[in-house]
Amino acid sequence: MGKGGEDYGKREFVAFKQTDPDVFPAWAKDIQECEKHYGVSRKLGLSSAEVENRRKIYDYNELEKHEGQSIWSLIMEQFNDTLVRILLLAAVISFVLAWYDDNEGGEMGITTFVEPLVIFLILIVNAIVGVWQENNAEKALEALKEIQSEQATVIRDGIKIPNLPAKDLVPGDIVELKVGDKV
């Protein structure tokens, strides 16, 4: 999942196309057309055998799990900021000036390199804190997803099944919707 609702899919593949013959716009059809298209009855719902057949075709109703960012990309992301780049440039310039001052017979020793080393240390600590915060935010988001259980009430084999996990739904299921249900 992208940050801030970013969509990593390509628009031409994500968006609905009216010309795609495999897509049935059930939301724009009446009940009889939907029953005919999906081969299902409102009263009976799908049979258990038909649910298994459709599960083999469509698999479970869940999004693919994507791996999080690698630690290296998280570290590099911390340096993708204008202020951090300015500080990095200042540290490099300070280091170069200290190096030339040291070579021209100036003050010898580590004290000439204190300023660039402090700037580099601040940038490293900033990157560590940023990676730590990003990692904690991803873990918190995953924990929230696990807490939020999505369930539906469906009719299968003529029986109303309450609290069926949403991942077990298949195309053609008769789902009962009430006020407050997530769709």
DRENLO-322828 format. One record per residue: residue number from 0; residue in one letter; x, z, y of N, C-alpha, C in turn. Coordinates in nm, 4 decimals, always signed. Example, Ala and Ser with C-alpha at 12.3 -4.5 7.8 and 13.67 -1.06 7.14 Angstrom:
{atom 0,A,{+1.3190,+0.7800,-0.5690},{+1.2300,+0.7800,-0.4500},{+1.3200,+0.7800,-0.3300}} {atom 1,S,{+1.2850,+0.7080,-0.2250},{+1.3670,+0.7140,-0.1060},{+1.2900,+0.7870,+0.0030}} 
END
This chain:
{atom 0,M,{+0.0836,+0.0000,-0.1176},{+0.0000,+0.0000,+0.0000},{+0.0874,+0.0000,+0.1230}} {atom 1,G,{+0.0481,-0.0849,+0.2201},{+0.1243,-0.0919,+0.3424},{+0.0920,+0.0239,+0.4342}} {atom 2,K,{+0.1798,+0.0470,+0.5295},{+0.1549,+0.1521,+0.6269},{+0.0534,+0.1028,+0.7285}} {atom 3,G,{-0.0374,+0.1882,+0.7678},{-0.1332,+0.1544,+0.8713},{-0.2263,+0.0413,+0.8340}} {atom 4,G,{-0.2559,+0.0261,+0.7064},{-0.3495,-0.0767,+0.6635},{-0.2908,-0.2163,+0.6625}} {atom 5,E,{-0.1586,-0.2278,+0.6572},{-0.0972,-0.3597,+0.6526},{-0.1421,-0.4322,+0.5275}} {atom 6,D,{-0.1608,-0.5627,+0.5396},{-0.2059,-0.6446,+0.4279},{-0.0897,-0.7332,+0.3859}} {atom 7,Y,{-0.0353,-0.7085,+0.2670},{+0.0780,-0.7856,+0.2212},{+0.0365,-0.9132,+0.1495}} {atom 8,G,{-0.0937,-0.9326,+0.1252},{-0.1411,-1.0538,+0.0604},{-0.1451,-1.1693,+0.1588}} {atom 9,K,{-0.1381,-1.2912,+0.1064},{-0.1490,-1.4077,+0.1929},{-0.2955,-1.4340,+0.2204}} {atom 10,R,{-0.3281,-1.4619,+0.3428},{-0.4671,-1.4775,+0.3848},{-0.5404,-1.5831,+0.3024}} {atom 11,E,{-0.4735,-1.6929,+0.2697},{-0.5446,-1.7982,+0.1975},{-0.5816,-1.7562,+0.0556}} {atom 12,F,{-0.5135,-1.6551,+0.0003},{-0.5466,-1.6067,-0.1330},{-0.6367,-1.4840,-0.1288}} {atom 13,V,{-0.6314,-1.4094,-0.0217},{-0.7091,-1.2866,-0.0109},{-0.8517,-1.3164,+0.0338}} {atom 14,A,{-0.8665,-1.4056,+0.1285},{-0.9979,-1.4326,+0.1868},{-1.0870,-1.5089,+0.0890}} {atom 15,F,{-1.2170,-1.4903,+0.1054},{-1.3167,-1.5584,+0.0234},{-1.3288,-1.7024,+0.0697}} {atom 16,K,{-1.3314,-1.7966,-0.0247},{-1.3495,-1.9374,+0.0072},{-1.4824,-1.9836,-0.0486}} {atom 17,Q,{-1.5626,-2.0468,+0.0338},{-1.6924,-2.0969,-0.0100},{-1.6764,-2.2082,-0.1128}} {atom 18,T,{-1.5624,-2.2772,-0.1133},{-1.5435,-2.3911,-0.2025},{-1.4957,-2.3505,-0.3411}} {atom 19,D,{-1.4613,-2.2253,-0.3625},{-1.4117,-2.1791,-0.4922},{-1.5283,-2.1692,-0.5901}} {atom 20,P,{-1.5293,-2.2520,-0.6972},{-1.6433,-2.2521,-0.7890},{-1.6517,-2.1263,-0.8756}} {atom 21,D,{-1.5428,-2.0502,-0.8899},{-1.5436,-1.9306,-0.9743},{-1.6047,-1.8093,-0.9040}} {atom 22,V,{-1.6208,-1.8158,-0.7730},{-1.6727,-1.7022,-0.6973},{-1.8239,-1.7153,-0.6842}} {atom 23,F,{-1.8941,-1.6103,-0.7263},{-2.0400,-1.6057,-0.7133},{-2.0741,-1.5042,-0.6055}} {atom 24,P,{-2.1262,-1.5483,-0.4908},{-2.1557,-1.4550,-0.3811},{-2.2834,-1.3762,-0.4083}} {atom 25,A,{-2.2752,-1.2771,-0.4952},{-2.3932,-1.2001,-0.5363},{-2.4613,-1.1322,-0.4183}} {atom 26,W,{-2.3842,-1.0934,-0.3179},{-2.4413,-1.0258,-0.2015},{-2.5361,-1.1165,-0.1224}} {atom 27,A,{-2.5261,-1.2486,-0.1432},{-2.6094,-1.3427,-0.0685},{-2.7211,-1.4027,-0.1545}} {atom 28,K,{-2.7346,-1.3556,-0.2772},{-2.8338,-1.4113,-0.3702},{-2.9451,-1.3098,-0.3939}} {atom 29,D,{-3.0576,-1.3582,-0.4470},{-3.1645,-1.2640,-0.4807},{-3.1421,-1.2090,-0.6217}} {atom 30,I,{-3.2222,-1.1108,-0.6591},{-3.2024,-1.0364,-0.7840},{-3.2087,-1.1274,-0.9059}} {atom 31,Q,{-3.3065,-1.2173,-0.9097},{-3.3220,-1.3039,-1.0270},{-3.2005,-1.3949,-1.0459}} {atom 32,E,{-3.1462,-1.4478,-0.9375},{-3.0271,-1.5326,-0.9476},{-2.9081,-1.4529,-1.0016}} {atom 33,C,{-2.8930,-1.3301,-0.9563},{-2.7826,-1.2454,-1.0038},{-2.7991,-1.2130,-1.1516}} {atom 34,E,{-2.9217,-1.1780,-1.1933},{-2.9454,-1.1479,-1.3351},{-2.9142,-1.2694,-1.4215}} {atom 35,K,{-2.9554,-1.3861,-1.3760},{-2.9313,-1.5090,-1.4521},{-2.7814,-1.5387,-1.4593}} {atom 36,H,{-2.7134,-1.5293,-1.3463},{-2.5699,-1.5605,-1.3426},{-2.4883,-1.4671,-1.4328}} {atom 37,Y,{-2.5179,-1.3377,-1.4271},{-2.4408,-1.2396,-1.5042},{-2.4975,-1.2154,-1.6436}} {atom 38,G,{-2.6116,-1.2743,-1.6754},{-2.6704,-1.2581,-1.8083},{-2.7065,-1.1136,-1.8378}} {atom 39,V,{-2.7787,-1.0509,-1.7458},{-2.8095,-0.9092,-1.7579},{-2.9528,-0.8844,-1.7110}} {atom 40,S,{-3.0117,-0.7771,-1.7613},{-3.1461,-0.7366,-1.7209},{-3.1365,-0.6095,-1.6378}} {atom 41,R,{-3.2172,-0.6019,-1.5306},{-3.2186,-0.4817,-1.4469},{-3.2601,-0.3588,-1.5246}} {atom 42,K,{-3.3496,-0.3752,-1.6172},{-3.4045,-0.2617,-1.6929},{-3.3075,-0.2123,-1.8003}} {atom 43,L,{-3.2404,-0.3058,-1.8686},{-3.1548,-0.2679,-1.9815},{-3.0070,-0.2580,-1.9456}} {atom 44,G,{-2.9626,-0.3334,-1.8476},{-2.8205,-0.3353,-1.8162},{-2.7440,-0.4121,-1.9227}} {atom 45,L,{-2.6148,-0.3947,-1.9250},{-2.5314,-0.4616,-2.0248},{-2.5315,-0.3826,-2.1549}} {atom 46,S,{-2.5112,-0.4545,-2.2654},{-2.4956,-0.3861,-2.3943},{-2.3508,-0.3391,-2.4064}} {atom 47,S,{-2.3268,-0.2463,-2.4961},{-2.1907,-0.1945,-2.5163},{-2.0963,-0.3048,-2.5602}} {atom 48,A,{-2.1464,-0.3952,-2.6463},{-2.0628,-0.5061,-2.6941},{-2.0262,-0.5988,-2.5782}} {atom 49,E,{-2.1226,-0.6256,-2.4909},{-2.0964,-0.7133,-2.3761},{-1.9985,-0.6479,-2.2788}} {atom 50,V,{-2.0077,-0.5165,-2.2636},{-1.9127,-0.4448,-2.1775},{-1.7711,-0.4627,-2.2313}} {atom 51,E,{-1.7545,-0.4481,-2.3624},{-1.6215,-0.4649,-2.4226},{-1.5706,-0.6080,-2.4056}} {atom 52,N,{-1.6595,-0.7067,-2.4245},{-1.6187,-0.8466,-2.4059},{-1.5724,-0.8710,-2.2623}} {atom 53,R,{-1.6478,-0.8207,-2.1673},{-1.6123,-0.8416,-2.0266},{-1.4867,-0.7640,-1.9889}} {atom 54,R,{-1.4657,-0.6493,-2.0510},{-1.3438,-0.5736,-2.0227},{-1.2213,-0.6502,-2.0724}} {atom 55,K,{-1.2357,-0.7207,-2.1859},{-1.1239,-0.8022,-2.2358},{-1.0920,-0.9150,-2.1384}} {atom 56,I,{-1.1963,-0.9697,-2.0769},{-1.1765,-1.0806,-1.9831},{-1.1235,-1.0312,-1.8486}} {atom 57,Y,{-1.1876,-0.9287,-1.7922},{-1.1582,-0.8860,-1.6553},{-1.0689,-0.7630,-1.6448}} {atom 58,D,{-1.0463,-0.6940,-1.7569},{-0.9662,-0.5718,-1.7595},{-1.0375,-0.4609,-1.6804}} {atom 59,Y,{-0.9673,-0.3535,-1.6506},{-1.0277,-0.2398,-1.5810},{-1.0424,-0.2697,-1.4323}} {atom 60,N,{-1.1395,-0.2073,-1.3707},{-1.1717,-0.2259,-1.2297},{-1.0844,-0.1331,-1.1451}} {atom 61,E,{-0.9570,-0.1681,-1.1333},{-0.8670,-0.0878,-1.0519},{-0.7598,-0.1771,-0.9927}} {atom 62,L,{-0.7077,-0.1346,-0.8803},{-0.6031,-0.2102,-0.8139},{-0.4720,-0.1927,-0.8881}} {atom 63,E,{-0.3872,-0.2944,-0.8782},{-0.2551,-0.2827,-0.9385},{-0.1763,-0.1764,-0.8634}} {atom 64,K,{-0.1000,-0.1004,-0.9372},{-0.0167,+0.0014,-0.8735},{+0.1153,-0.0642,-0.8350}} {atom 65,H,{+0.1493,-0.0480,-0.7088},{+0.2735,-0.1047,-0.6587},{+0.3775,+0.0055,-0.6480}} {atom 66,E,{+0.5001,-0.0318,-0.6777},{+0.6081,+0.0652,-0.6644},{+0.6298,+0.0936,-0.5162}} {atom 67,G,{+0.6687,+0.2139,-0.4871},{+0.6998,+0.2489,-0.3492},{+0.8293,+0.1822,-0.3071}} {atom 68,Q,{+0.8646,+0.2007,-0.1831},{+0.9881,+0.1425,-0.1331},{+1.1074,+0.2106,-0.1978}} {atom 69,S,{+1.2135,+0.1337,-0.2153},{+1.3356,+0.1919,-0.2699},{+1.3979,+0.2837,-0.1650}} {atom 70,I,{+1.4822,+0.3726,-0.2104},{+1.5467,+0.4681,-0.1201},{+1.6335,+0.3940,-0.0183}} {atom 71,W,{+1.6969,+0.2860,-0.0631},{+1.7833,+0.2081,+0.0267},{+1.7009,+0.1449,+0.1397}} {atom 72,S,{+1.5841,+0.0887,+0.1055},{+1.5010,+0.0267,+0.2097},{+1.4449,+0.1331,+0.3045}} {atom 73,L,{+1.4154,+0.2527,+0.2532},{+1.3702,+0.3614,+0.3406},{+1.4798,+0.4025,+0.4389}} {atom 74,I,{+1.6042,+0.4077,+0.3901},{+1.7167,+0.4436,+0.4772},{+1.7362,+0.3367,+0.5842}} {atom 75,M,{+1.7336,+0.2091,+0.5434},{+1.7534,+0.1004,+0.6393},{+1.6399,+0.0950,+0.7416}} {atom 76,E,{+1.5210,+0.1321,+0.6991},{+1.4055,+0.1333,+0.7897},{+1.4245,+0.2345,+0.9025}} {atom 77,Q,{+1.4993,+0.3402,+0.8767},{+1.5219,+0.4424,+0.9785},{+1.6080,+0.3896,+1.0933}} {atom 78,F,{+1.6875,+0.2860,+1.0657},{+1.7737,+0.2286,+1.1688},{+1.7081,+0.1085,+1.2368}} {atom 79,N,{+1.5831,+0.0822,+1.2032},{+1.5098,-0.0301,+1.2607},{+1.4306,+0.0168,+1.3830}} {atom 80,D,{+1.5010,+0.0793,+1.4742},{+1.4396,+0.1328,+1.5958},{+1.5346,+0.1051,+1.7121}} {atom 81,T,{+1.4805,+0.0676,+1.8256},{+1.5632,+0.0295,+1.9403},{+1.6523,+0.1447,+1.9867}} {atom 82,L,{+1.5978,+0.2637,+1.9985},{+1.6770,+0.3774,+2.0453},{+1.7901,+0.4106,+1.9472}} {atom 83,V,{+1.7612,+0.4032,+1.8187},{+1.8641,+0.4305,+1.7179},{+1.9739,+0.3252,+1.7262}} {atom 84,R,{+1.9365,+0.2003,+1.7473},{+2.0371,+0.0937,+1.7595},{+2.1230,+0.1131,+1.8843}} {atom 85,I,{+2.0610,+0.1588,+1.9933},{+2.1380,+0.1860,+2.1152},{+2.2372,+0.2994,+2.0900}} {atom 86,L,{+2.1933,+0.4046,+2.0232},{+2.2845,+0.5156,+1.9902},{+2.3966,+0.4697,+1.8977}} {atom 87,L,{+2.3640,+0.3842,+1.8030},{+2.4655,+0.3312,+1.7109},{+2.5681,+0.2489,+1.7887}} {atom 88,L,{+2.5218,+0.1665,+1.8803},{+2.6119,+0.0871,+1.9636},{+2.6982,+0.1781,+2.0507}} {atom 89,A,{+2.6384,+0.2829,+2.1072},{+2.7143,+0.3781,+2.1896},{+2.8210,+0.4483,+2.1063}} {atom 90,A,{+2.7882,+0.4824,+1.9828},{+2.8854,+0.5488,+1.8957},{+3.0007,+0.4548,+1.8627}} {atom 91,V,{+2.9701,+0.3282,+1.8367},{+3.0757,+0.2306,+1.8051},{+3.1655,+0.2100,+1.9266}} {atom 92,I,{+3.1055,+0.1940,+2.0449},{+3.1852,+0.1758,+2.1669},{+3.2708,+0.2993,+2.1934}} {atom 93,S,{+3.2136,+0.4166,+2.1779},{+3.2881,+0.5409,+2.1982},{+3.4034,+0.5521,+2.0989}} {atom 94,F,{+3.3790,+0.5109,+1.9747},{+3.4839,+0.5145,+1.8723},{+3.5967,+0.4172,+1.9074}} {atom 95,V,{+3.5604,+0.2951,+1.9497},{+3.6619,+0.1949,+1.9859},{+3.7435,+0.2428,+2.1054}} {atom 96,L,{+3.6773,+0.2972,+2.2071},{+3.7496,+0.3483,+2.3240},{+3.8416,+0.4641,+2.2862}} {atom 97,A,{+3.7960,+0.5519,+2.1991},{+3.8801,+0.6641,+2.1544},{+3.9992,+0.6115,+2.0750}} {atom 98,W,{+3.9789,+0.5078,+1.9984},{+4.0865,+0.4489,+1.9168},{+4.1935,+0.3880,+2.0078}} {atom 99,Y,{+4.1514,+0.3096,+2.1082},{+4.2488,+0.2482,+2.1989},{+4.3178,+0.3528,+2.2851}} {atom 100,D,{+4.2459,+0.4552,+2.3279},{+4.3050,+0.5625,+2.4069},{+4.4099,+0.6355,+2.3246}} {atom 101,D,{+4.3823,+0.6528,+2.1945},{+4.4751,+0.7202,+2.1038},{+4.6002,+0.6353,+2.0837}} {atom 102,N,{+4.5847,+0.5030,+2.0754},{+4.6983,+0.4135,+2.0527},{+4.7839,+0.3953,+2.1773}} {atom 103,E,{+4.7317,+0.4183,+2.2959},{+4.8061,+0.3997,+2.4199},{+4.8809,+0.5257,+2.4622}} {atom 104,G,{+4.8992,+0.6167,+2.3729},{+4.9762,+0.7358,+2.4037},{+4.8943,+0.8465,+2.4648}} {atom 105,G,{+4.7637,+0.8361,+2.4520},{+4.6762,+0.9408,+2.5046},{+4.6815,+1.0622,+2.4145}} {atom 106,E,{+4.5855,+1.1473,+2.4297},{+4.5780,+1.2707,+2.3517},{+4.5635,+1.2373,+2.2036}} {atom 107,M,{+4.6511,+1.2890,+2.1219},{+4.6504,+1.2608,+1.9782},{+4.5620,+1.3629,+1.9075}} {atom 108,G,{+4.4977,+1.3187,+1.8030},{+4.4224,+1.4120,+1.7207},{+4.2757,+1.3765,+1.7083}} {atom 109,I,{+4.2099,+1.4625,+1.6376},{+4.0688,+1.4415,+1.6043},{+3.9774,+1.4644,+1.7229}} {atom 110,T,{+4.0248,+1.5370,+1.8237},{+3.9377,+1.5713,+1.9364},{+3.8909,+1.4483,+2.0130}} {atom 111,T,{+3.9672,+1.3401,+2.0101},{+3.9252,+1.2183,+2.0802},{+3.8082,+1.1500,+2.0099}} {atom 112,F,{+3.7921,+1.1795,+1.8813},{+3.6853,+1.1147,+1.8035},{+3.5621,+1.2041,+1.7865}} {atom 113,V,{+3.5590,+1.3173,+1.8552},{+3.4474,+1.4109,+1.8397},{+3.3157,+1.3482,+1.8862}} {atom 114,E,{+3.3178,+1.2852,+2.0023},{+3.1936,+1.2282,+2.0565},{+3.1322,+1.1224,+1.9638}} {atom 115,P,{+3.2079,+1.0205,+1.9187},{+3.1457,+0.9225,+1.8279},{+3.1040,+0.9847,+1.6943}} {atom 116,L,{+3.1811,+1.0816,+1.6460},{+3.1452,+1.1457,+1.5194},{+3.0155,+1.2256,+1.5329}} {atom 117,V,{+2.9957,+1.2908,+1.6466},{+2.8717,+1.3664,+1.6693},{+2.7528,+1.2712,+1.6750}} {atom 118,I,{+2.7699,+1.1573,+1.7425},{+2.6604,+1.0597,+1.7497},{+2.6278,+1.0065,+1.6101}} {atom 119,F,{+2.7308,+0.9726,+1.5317},{+2.7074,+0.9257,+1.3941},{+2.6388,+1.0331,+1.3104}} {atom 120,L,{+2.6813,+1.1580,+1.3270},{+2.6204,+1.2682,+1.2528},{+2.4720,+1.2832,+1.2893}} {atom 121,I,{+2.4408,+1.2713,+1.4175},{+2.3003,+1.2797,+1.4609},{+2.2188,+1.1666,+1.3990}} {atom 122,L,{+2.2740,+1.0463,+1.3959},{+2.2029,+0.9321,+1.3370},{+2.1813,+0.9507,+1.1869}} {atom 123,I,{+2.2804,+1.0066,+1.1189},{+2.2672,+1.0303,+0.9742},{+2.1610,+1.1368,+0.9475}} {atom 124,V,{+2.1629,+1.2448,+1.0246},{+2.0616,+1.3499,+1.0079},{+1.9225,+1.2942,+1.0383}} {atom 125,N,{+1.9121,+1.2115,+1.1413},{+1.7844,+1.1481,+1.1754},{+1.7339,+1.0619,+1.0591}} {atom 126,A,{+1.8229,+0.9862,+0.9962},{+1.7833,+0.9021,+0.8826},{+1.7385,+0.9873,+0.7644}} {atom 127,I,{+1.8092,+1.0959,+0.7377},{+1.7726,+1.1843,+0.6259},{+1.6345,+1.2448,+0.6493}} {atom 128,V,{+1.6111,+1.2940,+0.7703},{+1.4805,+1.3535,+0.8021},{+1.3706,+1.2478,+0.7935}} {atom 129,G,{+1.3968,+1.1278,+0.8427},{+1.2981,+1.0202,+0.8376},{+1.2617,+0.9814,+0.6956}} {atom 130,V,{+1.3619,+0.9685,+0.6083},{+1.3368,+0.9351,+0.4672},{+1.2587,+1.0471,+0.4006}} {atom 131,W,{+1.2951,+1.1714,+0.4293},{+1.2252,+1.2861,+0.3712},{+1.0781,+1.2868,+0.4131}} {atom 132,Q,{+1.0517,+1.2636,+0.5419},{+0.9135,+1.2617,+0.5910},{+0.8343,+1.1467,+0.5294}} {atom 133,E,{+0.8946,+1.0304,+0.5204},{+0.8266,+0.9139,+0.4619},{+0.7938,+0.9390,+0.3152}} {atom 134,N,{+0.8877,+0.9987,+0.2435},{+0.8669,+1.0299,+0.1017},{+0.7533,+1.1307,+0.0851}} {atom 135,N,{+0.7521,+1.2344,+0.1681},{+0.6444,+1.3344,+0.1618},{+0.5092,+1.2735,+0.1966}} {atom 136,A,{+0.5066,+1.1825,+0.2929},{+0.3808,+1.1178,+0.3313},{+0.3267,+1.0330,+0.2163}} {atom 137,E,{+0.4141,+0.9598,+0.1471},{+0.3707,+0.8789,+0.0327},{+0.3177,+0.9672,-0.0799}} {atom 138,K,{+0.3849,+1.0782,-0.1057},{+0.3386,+1.1701,-0.2103},{+0.2028,+1.2305,-0.1741}} {atom 139,A,{+0.1846,+1.2670,-0.0478},{+0.0570,+1.3240,-0.0039},{-0.0551,+1.2213,-0.0166}} {atom 140,L,{-0.0271,+1.0968,+0.0161},{-0.1274,+0.9911,+0.0048},{-0.1665,+0.9682,-0.1404}} {atom 141,E,{-0.0691,+0.9684,-0.2297},{-0.0985,+0.9528,-0.3726},{-0.1800,+1.0708,-0.4248}} {atom 142,A,{-0.1483,+1.1914,-0.3788},{-0.2246,+1.3093,-0.4216},{-0.3693,+1.3008,-0.3738}} {atom 143,L,{-0.3901,+1.2519,-0.2523},{-0.5267,+1.2351,-0.2015},{-0.6039,+1.1315,-0.2828}} {atom 144,K,{-0.5359,+1.0257,-0.3239},{-0.6022,+0.9238,-0.4060},{-0.6435,+0.9815,-0.5405}} {atom 145,E,{-0.5610,+1.0682,-0.5963},{-0.5928,+1.1289,-0.7253},{-0.7101,+1.2262,-0.7134}} {atom 146,I,{-0.7169,+1.2985,-0.6022},{-0.8249,+1.3957,-0.5827},{-0.9590,+1.3253,-0.5686}} {atom 147,Q,{-0.9582,+1.2133,-0.4994},{-1.0821,+1.1407,-0.4723},{-1.1221,+1.0618,-0.5968}} {atom 148,S,{-1.2149,+1.1172,-0.6727},{-1.2602,+1.0478,-0.7927},{-1.3775,+0.9589,-0.7557}} {atom 149,E,{-1.3690,+0.8342,-0.7922},{-1.4750,+0.7393,-0.7631},{-1.5576,+0.7204,-0.8888}} {atom 150,Q,{-1.6851,+0.7499,-0.8776},{-1.7751,+0.7408,-0.9919},{-1.9003,+0.6651,-0.9520}} {atom 151,A,{-1.9693,+0.6125,-1.0522},{-2.0916,+0.5362,-1.0278},{-2.1949,+0.5709,-1.1337}} {atom 152,T,{-2.3210,+0.5477,-1.0996},{-2.4303,+0.5612,-1.1959},{-2.4694,+0.4201,-1.2372}} {atom 153,V,{-2.4618,+0.3907,-1.3677},{-2.4919,+0.2562,-1.4174},{-2.5979,+0.2620,-1.5266}} {atom 154,I,{-2.6571,+0.1470,-1.5513},{-2.7525,+0.1336,-1.6617},{-2.6875,+0.0444,-1.7662}} {atom 155,R,{-2.6707,+0.1003,-1.8860},{-2.6155,+0.0257,-1.9992},{-2.6997,+0.0569,-2.1217}} {atom 156,D,{-2.7307,-0.0451,-2.1981},{-2.8137,-0.0299,-2.3189},{-2.9460,+0.0398,-2.2861}} {atom 157,G,{-2.9987,+0.0191,-2.1653},{-3.1254,+0.0786,-2.1254},{-3.1173,+0.2253,-2.0896}} {atom 158,I,{-2.9966,+0.2822,-2.0852},{-2.9775,+0.4247,-2.0566},{-2.9012,+0.4390,-1.9249}} {atom 159,K,{-2.9479,+0.5294,-1.8397},{-2.8783,+0.5567,-1.7140},{-2.7604,+0.6485,-1.7427}} {atom 160,I,{-2.6413,+0.6025,-1.7088},{-2.5186,+0.6798,-1.7312},{-2.4679,+0.7279,-1.5953}} {atom 161,P,{-2.4811,+0.8581,-1.5674},{-2.4306,+0.9092,-1.4393},{-2.2804,+0.9374,-1.4481}} {atom 162,N,{-2.2151,+0.9337,-1.3354},{-2.0738,+0.9723,-1.3225},{-1.9796,+0.8918,-1.4111}} {atom 163,L,{-2.0035,+0.7632,-1.4249},{-1.9103,+0.6756,-1.4962},{-1.7949,+0.6449,-1.4009}} {atom 164,P,{-1.6708,+0.6643,-1.4448},{-1.5587,+0.6321,-1.3557},{-1.5663,+0.4865,-1.3099}} {atom 165,A,{-1.5432,+0.4644,-1.1823},{-1.5550,+0.3301,-1.1247},{-1.4594,+0.2320,-1.1907}} {atom 166,K,{-1.3486,+0.2799,-1.2454},{-1.2548,+0.1885,-1.3106},{-1.3136,+0.1289,-1.4383}} {atom 167,D,{-1.4202,+0.1900,-1.4937},{-1.4831,+0.1397,-1.6158},{-1.5940,+0.0387,-1.5890}} {atom 168,L,{-1.6220,+0.0082,-1.4625},{-1.7242,-0.0910,-1.4301},{-1.6741,-0.2311,-1.4641}} {atom 169,V,{-1.7674,-0.3178,-1.5038},{-1.7355,-0.4581,-1.5315},{-1.8332,-0.5457,-1.4536}} {atom 170,P,{-1.7980,-0.6723,-1.4304},{-1.8921,-0.7617,-1.3616},{-2.0229,-0.7720,-1.4392}} {atom 171,G,{-2.1340,-0.7536,-1.3707},{-2.2652,-0.7589,-1.4336},{-2.3269,-0.6230,-1.4566}} {atom 172,D,{-2.2515,-0.5152,-1.4365},{-2.3085,-0.3811,-1.4507},{-2.4183,-0.3611,-1.3467}} {atom 173,I,{-2.5260,-0.2939,-1.3879},{-2.6326,-0.2567,-1.2957},{-2.5960,-0.1192,-1.2410}} {atom 174,V,{-2.5606,-0.1143,-1.1135},{-2.5126,+0.0079,-1.0495},{-2.6215,+0.0611,-0.9569}} {atom 175,E,{-2.6521,+0.1905,-0.9717},{-2.7498,+0.2550,-0.8843},{-2.6774,+0.3075,-0.7609}} {atom 176,L,{-2.7249,+0.2640,-0.6445},{-2.6647,+0.3081,-0.5186},{-2.7588,+0.4021,-0.4456}} {atom 177,K,{-2.7015,+0.5105,-0.3936},{-2.7778,+0.6070,-0.3143},{-2.7093,+0.6225,-0.1793}} {atom 178,V,{-2.7782,+0.6851,-0.0870},{-2.7211,+0.7108,+0.0443},{-2.5956,+0.7960,+0.0269}} {atom 179,G,{-2.4867,+0.7553,+0.0906},{-2.3616,+0.8300,+0.0839},{-2.2656,+0.7788,-0.0215}} {atom 180,D,{-2.3108,+0.6895,-0.1108},{-2.2219,+0.6338,-0.2131},{-2.1217,+0.5386,-0.1491}} {atom 181,K,{-1.9988,+0.5403,-0.1999},{-1.8975,+0.4448,-0.1565},{-1.9162,+0.3165,-0.2349}} {atom 182,V,{-1.9049,+0.2051,-0.1666},{-1.9189,+0.0754,-0.2338},{-1.7842,+0.0081,-0.2357}} 
END
